[in-house]
Every structure is written in structure tokens, then in C-alpha cells.
């Protein structure tokens, strides 16, 4: 929004989503909130239609829904597997399917998917690692399919970022003392895994999304942009 885009904040958490819209409006930007469960194709269709109706076109899609349960292979349940896989992969697949027709009408567009350091440095959590490797395949496939329509598809793979995803406990990303970076041992372990010696800042991930969404990246498609301070090396 600060770069001039009109933003549709879409989420299942209406209170927090609306708070982001209010913040954008306070800063003089353009934004609306749309309730969206990324696993429901009809909600994707409605969100895309509302974006086009409000702003005239849709040219950027950022797939940024995710889930994780930090357990090992033996402990991972089938239910946890499906939540992780469907949120990261089915949700992004449905988003791309819904957005591409609108981008064609607009003459082109940019899709940016959320990867992870686990996309290339897989850990012991089977669901999360597999879902993030899958984002590479989804991104590459979409890039190949829609280049002829002037629609690019890329992904950003963050390293260790200090956000509620790894600090607080949320239904989609539970944490306790054994997994949260509130635990100094966990904080230190993640820090030690980052060769550049500090955590990634959320803004540094945003700048990567901004670049790939912009005309400055007009010939970049099918790329996995790692923003991890070397954690995947």
C-alpha cells in the first residue's frame, strides 16, 4: 500500500484483517478487507470478483496462508498432515486458479507464493517440509503455464523470522515452551543456524514480495528467492 498498490486483505481472522486495513487507511493508503478461507474455491471466486469490482483489475496475488505443527515424523497425525498440506498447497492452487482469469483480463500479473527455508533444507517435520517443497513445484508449474499470458509466478523463502508464527501459540501454529523462540535455547538454536548472525526482519520479507510483484522483476518467473541470511546453505 505504501508503494501505491490498492490492497485486498483476505483472511479468516476478520478482526486482525480489518485492523490491517484500518492501519493502511490511517496512513493514507487504499485497502479493503475480504473474508477468505483459502480452502474454499467459492470464497476465492468472490474475493477476486470483489477486488475487480472495487479497483477495476487484479494484477498481484500473494499466497501467504500457512500452518505448522512442530512434531516429528512419528508424532505427526493424519489430521495435522492434511491441515498443513492443504493450507499451503491447495489454498495456493485455488488462489492461482481464481486469480489467473482476472490477470488475463488485466493484461498480465504477478503471483508470489510463500516458501520457507524448509523448501530447500528439509527438517524432520514431514508435513511442513513436504508442503514447502511442494510450493516449488506449484510455482514452477504456474510459471510455465502462464508466461504466455504475461503472468509471472515466483516464491519467497524466508529463513528464521521473529513473528508470532514461531513465538506465540496459534491454532494454525501451536507453540509451547519446547518449540517457541520465547525459550532462549530455541532462539539461540535458530540464530546459530543463520550464518549472517541475526534473525530476518518481517520488512525484509515484505521487500522481497514487493520486488517480485513489481515491474522491476518483469523478466523473473519460476524463481525461489531466498531471504534467509544463509540459513539454507
C-alpha positions, 0 to 999 in steps of 0.5 A: 500500500505504501508503494501505491498498490490498492490492497485486498486483505483476505483472511479468516481472522476478520478482526486482525484483517480489518485492523490491517486495513484500518492501519493502511487507511490511517496512513493514507493508503487504499485497502479493503478487507475480504473474508477468505478461507483459502480452502474454499474455491467459492470464497476465492471466486468472490474475493477476486470478483470483489477486488475487480469490482472495487479497483477495476483489475487484479494484477498481484496475488500473494499466497501467504496462508500457512500452518505448522505443527512442530512434531516429528515424523512419528508424532505427526497425525493424519489430521495435522498432515492434511491441515498443513498440506492443504493450507499451503498447497491447495489454498495456493492452487485455488488462489492461482486458479481464481486469480489467473482469469482476472490477470488475463483480463488485466493484461498480465500479473504477478503471483508470489507464493510463500516458501520457507527455508524448509523448501530447500533444507528439509527438517524432520517435520514431514508435513511442513517440509513436504508442503514447502517443497511442494510450493516449488513445484506449484510455482514452477508449474504456474510459471510455465503455464502462464508466461504466455499470458504475461503472468509471472509466478515466483516464491519467497523463502524466508529463513528464521523470522521473529513473528508470532508464527514461531513465538506465540501459540496459534491454532494454525501454529501451536507453540509451547515452551519446547518449540517457541523462540520465547525459550532462549535455547530455541532462539539461540538454536535458530540464530546459530543456524543463520550464518549472517548472525541475526534473525530476518526482519518481517520488512525484509520479507515484505521487500522481497514480495514487493520486488517480485510483484513489481515491474522491476522483476518483469523478466523473473518467473519460476524463481525461489528467492531466498531471504534467509541470511544463509540459513539454507546453505 
